[in-house]
């Protein structure tokens, strides 16, 4: 750490003190940030909320001498969503210190919001999940935990054009058991890979991924696509990050932001190579912030274009309901667990670069939600979705709406899954639904709700409301779709609605 500090990277948080054997505690995070704020005019510590065990969740808001400037692009960093992945949280502190000091000139061209600990309870206990056993990085659409409620509110408040999610990845574990190897790459990276992603966002994030790769490789770090594998030793497949609308990476993309996952080589290493792990995050994050500063107003215009194009798709084309990864073969390079030498391994590779469509439907104009579903409506509004309330009829013969009812053909109980296996999700089983739609015409009941897809978060709305995916509100018992409580609107609503 001292050698890196002499190169200009200020690793001065508690975890890097001489003789230190553990990581920066929650109390030490606040001591660090308090000291930083006292000597940095304009740096704001924004309390976002509290964790399940009552720990404060904060964002470090950094902007230039003119204060927060909505005409500048905003980059938002999330650190340590998983508490046993400390390098991202430590790097967030380093980034705050650098932007308050030696790299403060960047803040004349970009706003930066840093959440150093997105899951403080888990970080304090050095475990993956929140206090109630939920993986909060699978809660970005459902927003059930206090942690995600706080983070989601911050995303709405600061409306970033770029989102970075800082994690650490497994070094040995299943790699050793299955392939006799250890992870060789210093950093794994991936953008949003999810159905209905805006082409504008997909193109922009490819450029930012290239920026990250170039910066890391120039600094001597080895980089690859993010990949993981299940604990089952019989399952020899290796998968990129998932294609579901549940993670910060994918939900960020559906918010029309450039949304990148950064995972340093770290789980299972303890404190070994800790400074290098932190440095890899700092190099990557700084490169992204610098690129956003260079893009300036063009980045805001790109997001506006993506949002407008997404909204304009209402009532037309096809909507992806369920997508899956494409199976390919690929050679991965591990470090042999016995010799330490590099070794190539041919694997079944599940790629998120080429999504395969499993289920689709015509895209509706919007959705009708029954008046008894206020909890689901509240959740949509928390995500930033515009939801209207249907007024009383204005005439004795109100116009009919063209709608589609959902008819459940089959249902089973199950658990949400990702490439690692079952998601840590709490005790209640998910409704695995298979539905068809039936057209009809009706007059909506006053007091119910209408959610138009002619708005920027249309793809996020569809992910929440189309019932037959594992992340939908209906599958996760946040919305009742029986007895016409959820309907698809297939023609533009009559005037005045």
C-alpha positions in Angstrom: 0.0 0.0 0.0 2.8 2.4 0.8 4.4 1.9 -2.7 1.0 2.6 -4.3 0.6 5.7 -2.2 3.9 7.0 -3.3 2.6 6.7 -6.9 -0.2 9.0 -6.0 -3.0 6.7 -4.8 -3.8 7.7 -1.2 -4.5 4.5 0.6 -4.9 6.0 4.0 -8.1 4.4 5.4 -7.9 2.3 8.5 -7.5 -1.0 6.7 -4.1 0.1 5.5 -2.6 1.1 8.8 0.6 -0.7 9.7 -0.1 -4.1 11.4 -3.8 -4.0 10.5 -5.3 -7.5 10.1 -8.9 -6.8 9.2 -10.9 -4.3 7.1 -12.2 -0.8 7.7 -15.1 -1.0 10.1 -18.4 0.9 9.8 -17.4 3.4 12.5 -14.0 3.9 10.8 -15.8 4.7 7.5 -17.7 7.5 9.2 -14.5 8.8 10.9 -12.8 8.8 7.5 -15.6 10.6 5.7 -16.1 13.1 8.6 -12.4 14.1 8.4 -12.6 14.4 4.6 -15.7 16.6 4.7 -14.2 18.9 7.3 -11.3 19.8 5.0 -13.2 19.7 1.7 -15.6 22.6 1.0 -18.5 21.5 -1.1 -18.3 17.8 -0.2 -21.7 16.7 1.1 -22.5 13.6 3.2 -26.1 12.7 2.3 -27.8 10.3 4.7 -29.9 8.0 2.5 -31.5 5.9 5.1 -30.8 3.2 7.6 -30.0 -0.5 7.2 -32.0 -3.3 8.8 -29.8 -3.1 11.9 -30.0 0.6 12.1 -26.7 1.6 10.5 -26.6 4.8 8.6 -26.4 4.5 4.8 -24.7 7.6 3.3 -23.6 9.0 -0.1 -20.6 11.2 -0.6 -21.7 13.9 -3.0 -18.8 15.6 -4.8 -19.2 18.6 -7.2 -17.2 21.5 -8.4 -16.9 25.1 -7.0 -20.3 26.1 -8.5 -22.0 23.3 -6.6 -24.2 20.6 -8.0 -24.6 21.3 -11.8 -27.5 19.4 -13.5 -26.0 20.4 -16.9 -23.0 18.1 -16.1 -23.1 14.3 -16.3 -23.3 12.4 -13.0 -21.5 9.2 -12.2 -22.7 7.1 -9.3 -20.6 4.4 -7.5 -22.0 1.6 -5.3 -19.5 -0.1 -3.1 -19.8 -3.4 -1.2 -23.4 -4.5 -1.9 -22.0 -7.9 -0.7 -20.4 -7.5 2.7 -17.7 -10.1 2.1 -16.3 -8.2 -0.9 -14.4 -5.3 0.8 -12.2 -4.0 -2.0 -15.0 -2.1 -3.7 -16.0 -0.3 -0.5 -12.4 0.6 0.2 -11.9 1.8 -3.3 -15.0 4.0 -2.9 -13.2 5.8 0.0 -10.1 6.2 -2.0 -12.1 7.7 -4.9 -13.8 10.2 -2.5 -10.4 11.2 -1.2 -8.8 11.6 -4.7 -11.7 13.6 -6.0 -11.6 15.9 -3.0 -7.9 16.3 -3.5 -5.5 15.6 -6.4 -8.2 14.9 -9.0 -10.7 17.6 -7.9 -10.4 19.4 -11.3 -12.6 16.6 -12.7 -15.5 18.0 -10.7 -15.6 21.1 -12.9 -16.9 18.7 -15.6 -18.7 15.9 -13.8 -20.8 15.3 -10.6 -19.9 12.2 -8.6 -22.0 10.4 -6.0 -20.3 7.6 -4.0 -22.1 5.1 -1.8 -19.1 3.4 0.0 -21.2 0.8 1.8 -24.5 -0.3 0.1 -24.9 -3.1 2.7 -23.4 -1.9 6.0 -24.8 -4.7 8.1 -23.3 -7.4 5.9 -19.9 -5.5 5.7 -19.7 -5.4 9.5 -20.4 -9.1 9.7 -18.3 -9.9 6.6 -21.1 -11.9 4.9 -22.7 -11.7 1.5 -26.4 -11.0 2.4 -28.4 -8.5 4.3 -29.5 -9.0 7.9 -32.7 -10.8 6.8 -30.8 -13.1 4.4 -31.6 -11.3 1.1 -29.0 -10.7 -1.6 -29.6 -7.0 -2.0 -28.0 -7.1 -5.5 -31.0 -9.2 -6.6 -33.4 -6.6 -5.1 -33.1 -3.7 -7.4 -36.5 -4.3 -9.1 -38.4 -5.6 -6.1 -37.0 -3.1 -3.6 -38.0 -5.0 -0.6 -35.1 -4.2 1.7 -34.4 -0.9 3.5 -31.0 -0.9 1.9 -32.5 -0.9 -1.6 -35.2 1.5 -0.7 -32.4 4.0 0.3 -30.3 3.3 -2.8 -33.3 3.5 -5.2 -34.3 6.9 -3.7 -30.7 8.1 -4.2 -30.7 7.0 -7.8 -34.0 8.9 -8.4 -32.6 12.0 -6.6 -29.3 12.2 -8.5 -30.4 10.6 -11.8 -26.9 9.4 -12.9 -25.9 8.9 -16.5 -23.3 6.3 -15.5 -23.6 3.7 -12.7 -20.6 1.6 -11.4 -21.2 -1.4 -9.1 -18.0 -2.5 -7.3 -17.6 -6.1 -6.3 -15.1 -8.9 -5.8 -15.1 -12.3 -7.5 -14.1 -15.8 -6.3 -10.5 -16.8 -6.7 -10.6 -20.5 -5.8 -13.6 -22.4 -4.5 -15.6 -23.8 -7.4 -12.9 -23.0 -9.9 -10.5 -25.2 -8.0 -13.0 -28.0 -7.4 -14.2 -28.1 -11.0 -11.1 -27.2 -13.1 -8.2 -27.5 -10.7 -7.4 -23.8 -11.2 -7.5 -20.3 -9.7 -8.9 -17.1 -11.1 -6.1 -15.4 -13.0 -7.8 -12.1 -14.1 -7.4 -9.1 -11.8 -10.7 -7.6 -12.9 -13.9 -9.0 -14.5 -16.2 -6.5 -16.2 -19.7 -6.5 -17.8 -22.3 -4.0 -18.8 -26.1 -4.3 -18.6 -27.3 -7.5 -20.4 -31.0 -7.6 -20.2 -34.0 -7.8 -22.5 -35.5 -4.6 -23.9 -32.2 -2.6 -23.2 -32.0 0.6 -25.2 -29.7 0.3 -28.2 -28.3 3.7 -27.3 -27.3 2.5 -23.9 -25.9 -0.8 -25.3 -23.7 1.1 -27.7 -22.5 3.7 -25.1 -21.6 1.1 -22.5 -19.5 -0.8 -25.0 -17.4 2.3 -25.3 -17.1 2.7 -21.6 -16.2 -1.0 -21.2 -13.4 -0.4 -23.7 -12.2 2.6 -21.6 -12.1 0.4 -18.5 -10.2 -2.4 -20.2 -7.6 0.0 -21.7 -7.0 1.7 -18.4 -6.6 -1.5 -16.4 -4.4 -3.2 -19.0 -2.2 -0.1 -19.2 -1.8 -0.3 -15.4 -0.7 -4.0 -15.6 -4.0 -5.6 -14.7 -5.4 -8.6 -16.5 -9.1 -8.1 -17.6 -11.8 -10.5 -18.8 -15.6 -10.6 -19.2 -17.3 -11.3 -15.9 -18.0 -15.0 -15.4 -19.1 -17.3 -12.6 -20.1 -20.9 -12.0 -22.4 -22.8 -9.7 -21.1 -24.7 -6.6 -22.3 -28.0 -8.2 -19.2 -29.9 -9.2 -21.2 -31.8 -11.9 -22.1 -28.6 -13.6 -19.1 -27.6 -15.7 -20.7 -24.6 -17.4 -19.3 -21.1 -16.9 -21.7 -18.2 -17.2 -21.4 -14.5 -17.7 -23.4 -12.2 -15.4 -27.2 -12.8 -15.6 -29.8 -11.5 -18.0 -32.6 -10.9 -15.5 -33.9 -7.5 -14.4 -32.8 -7.9 -10.8 -29.2 -6.7 -10.3 -27.9 -3.2 -10.0 -26.1 -3.6 -13.3 -29.2 -4.6 -15.3 -31.8 -2.4 -13.6 -29.4 0.5 -14.0 -29.4 -0.2 -17.8 -33.2 -0.2 -17.8 -33.0 3.2 -16.2 -31.2 4.3 -19.4 -27.8 4.7 -17.7 -24.5 3.3 -18.7 -24.3 0.6 -16.1 -21.1 -1.4 -15.4 -20.1 -4.2 -13.1 -16.5 -4.2 -11.9 -15.3 -7.3 -10.0 -11.8 -7.5 -8.6 -10.1 -10.9 -7.9 -10.6 -11.2 -4.2 -13.1 -13.6 -2.6 -11.2 -16.2 -0.5 -8.0 -14.2 -0.4 -8.5 -12.5 3.0 -6.2 -9.5 3.0 -3.8 -11.0 0.5 -3.0 -8.6 -2.4 -5.5 -6.2 -0.9 -3.8 -3.0 -2.1 -3.7 -4.4 -5.7 -7.4 -5.3 -5.5 -8.4 -1.8 -4.4 -6.1 -0.2 -6.9 -7.8 -2.1 -9.8 -11.1 -0.6 -8.8 -9.6 2.9 -8.5 -8.0 2.7 -11.9 -11.2 1.5 -13.5 -13.5 4.0 -11.8 -11.2 6.9 -12.4 -11.1 6.0 -16.1 -14.9 6.0 -16.3 -15.2 9.3 -14.4 -12.7 10.9 -16.7 -14.5 9.6 -19.8 -17.8 10.9 -18.5 -16.2 14.3 -17.9 -14.9 14.3 -21.5 -18.3 13.4 -22.9 -19.9 16.2 -20.9 -23.3 17.3 -22.3 -23.2 14.7 -25.0 -23.6 12.0 -22.3 -26.8 13.7 -21.0 -28.0 14.0 -24.6 -27.4 10.3 -25.1 -29.5 9.4 -22.1 -32.3 11.8 -23.2 -32.3 10.1 -26.6 -32.4 6.6 -25.0 -35.3 7.7 -22.8 -37.3 9.2 -25.6 -36.7 6.2 -27.9 -37.8 3.8 -25.1 -41.0 5.8 -24.5 -41.8 6.1 -28.2 -42.0 2.3 -28.5 -45.3 2.1 -26.6 -48.1 0.3 -28.4 -45.7 -1.1 -31.1 -43.4 -4.0 -31.8 -42.5 -6.9 -29.5 -41.6 -7.0 -25.9 -39.1 -9.5 -24.6 -40.6 -11.3 -21.6 -37.9 -14.0 -20.9 -34.4 -14.1 -22.4 -31.6 -16.5 -21.8 -27.9 -16.7 -22.4 -26.4 -18.3 -25.6 -24.4 -21.5 -25.1 -21.0 -21.4 -26.7 -17.5 -22.9 -26.2 -14.7 -20.8 -24.9 -11.2 -21.2 -23.6 -10.5 -19.7 -20.1 -7.0 -19.3 -18.6 -6.6 -20.3 -15.0 -3.6 -20.6 -12.7 -3.0 -24.3 -12.1 -3.6 -25.0 -8.4 -0.6 -27.3 -8.1 2.0 -25.6 -10.2 0.9 -22.0 -10.3 1.4 -21.9 -14.0 -1.2 -20.6 -16.5 -3.4 -23.3 -18.0 -6.1 -23.1 -20.7 -9.4 -24.9 -20.0 -12.1 -25.4 -22.6 -15.5 -24.8 -21.1 -19.2 -24.6 -21.9 -19.7 -20.8 -21.9 -23.0 -19.2 -21.4 -22.7 -15.8 -23.1 -24.7 -12.7 -22.2 -23.5 -10.9 -25.3 -25.9 -12.7 -27.5 -29.3 -13.0 -25.8 -31.7 -15.7 -27.0 -35.4 -14.9 -26.9 -37.4 -17.5 -25.0 -40.8 -15.6 -24.7 -42.1 -12.4 -26.2 -45.5 -10.6 -26.6 -46.7 -7.5 -28.5 -45.8 -4.4 -26.5 -48.8 -2.9 -24.9 -49.6 0.8 -24.6 -49.6 0.4 -20.8 -51.2 -1.5 -17.9 -54.3 -1.3 -15.8 -53.9 -2.2 -12.1 -56.8 -2.8 -9.7 -57.4 -0.3 -6.9 -56.7 -2.9 -4.3 -53.0 -3.2 -5.5 -51.8 0.0 -3.8 -48.7 -1.7 -2.4 -47.5 -2.6 -5.9 -48.3 0.9 -7.1 -46.3 2.3 -4.3 -43.4 0.1 -5.3 -43.6 1.3 -8.9 -43.6 4.9 -7.8 -40.6 4.2 -5.5 -38.7 3.1 -8.7 -39.6 6.4 -10.3 -42.5 5.2 -12.5 -45.3 7.6 -13.3 -48.7 6.0 -12.3 -52.0 7.7 -12.8 -55.2 7.1 -10.9 -58.4 6.5 -13.0 -61.0 9.2 -12.3 -64.8 8.7 -12.1 -66.6 8.3 -15.5 -67.4 11.7 -17.1 -70.5 10.4 -18.9 -73.1 7.8 -18.6 -71.6 5.9 -21.6 -67.9 6.0 -21.0 -65.7 4.7 -23.9 -64.5 1.1 -23.9 -60.8 0.3 -23.6 -59.1 -2.4 -25.7 -57.3 -4.6 -23.2 -55.9 -8.1 -22.7 -56.5 -10.2 -19.6 -53.9 -12.6 -18.3 -55.0 -16.2 -17.9 -52.8 -18.4 -15.8 -52.2 -21.7 -17.5 -49.8 -23.3 -15.1 -48.2 -22.4 -11.7 -45.5 -23.9 -9.6 -43.6 -22.8 -6.5 -39.9 -22.3 -6.8 -36.9 -20.1 -6.1 -35.3 -17.4 -8.2 -32.1 -18.6 -9.9 -29.0 -17.1 -11.3 -25.8 -18.7 -12.6 -24.6 -19.4 -9.1 -27.8 -21.3 -8.3 -30.7 -20.3 -5.9 -30.7 -16.7 -5.0 -30.7 -15.8 -1.3 -34.2 -14.4 -1.2 -35.9 -15.0 2.1 -38.3 -17.9 3.0 -41.2 -17.4 0.7 -41.4 -19.3 -2.6 -41.8 -17.6 -5.9 -44.9 -18.1 -8.1 -43.6 -19.6 -11.4 -46.3 -18.6 -13.7 -47.2 -19.5 -17.3 -49.8 -17.2 -18.8 -51.6 -16.4 -22.0 -53.5 -13.3 -22.8 -57.1 -12.9 -24.0 -58.4 -9.7 -25.7 -61.6 -8.0 -24.6 -63.1 -4.5 -24.3 -64.2 -2.9 -21.0 -64.7 0.2 -19.0 -62.0 0.4 -16.3 -63.1 0.7 -12.8 -62.6 4.3 -11.3 -60.1 4.3 -8.5 -57.8 1.9 -10.3 -54.5 2.8 -11.8 -53.1 3.3 -15.3 -49.3 2.8 -16.0 -48.4 4.1 -19.5 -45.4 2.7 -21.4 -45.0 6.1 -23.0 -42.4 7.1 -20.4 -38.6 6.6 -20.0 -38.8 3.7 -17.6 -41.0 1.6 -19.9 -38.7 -1.4 -20.0 -38.4 -1.4 -16.2 -42.2 -1.3 -16.0 -42.6 -4.3 -18.3 -40.0 -6.2 -16.2 -42.0 -5.6 -13.1 -45.5 -6.2 -14.5 -45.3 -8.9 -17.1 -46.1 -11.8 -14.7 -44.3 -14.8 -16.2 -40.7 -14.0 -15.3 -39.0 -14.9 -12.0 -38.5 -11.2 -11.1 -42.0 -9.9 -11.7 -44.1 -8.4 -9.0 -46.7 -11.1 -9.5 -44.1 -13.9 -9.2 -42.8 -12.4 -6.0 -46.3 -11.9 -4.5 -46.2 -8.1 -4.6 -49.1 -8.0 -7.1 -52.2 -10.1 -7.5 -53.0 -10.7 -11.1 -56.1 -12.8 -10.5 -59.7 -11.4 -11.2 -58.5 -8.7 -13.6 -56.2 -7.0 -11.1 -53.6 -6.6 -13.9 -54.5 -6.0 -17.6 -52.6 -5.0 -20.7 -53.9 -1.9 -22.6 -53.5 -2.6 -26.3 -54.7 0.7 -27.9 -54.1 4.2 -26.7 -56.5 5.1 -24.0 -59.5 7.3 -24.9 -58.9 11.0 -24.7 -58.8 12.4 -21.2 -57.3 9.3 -19.6 
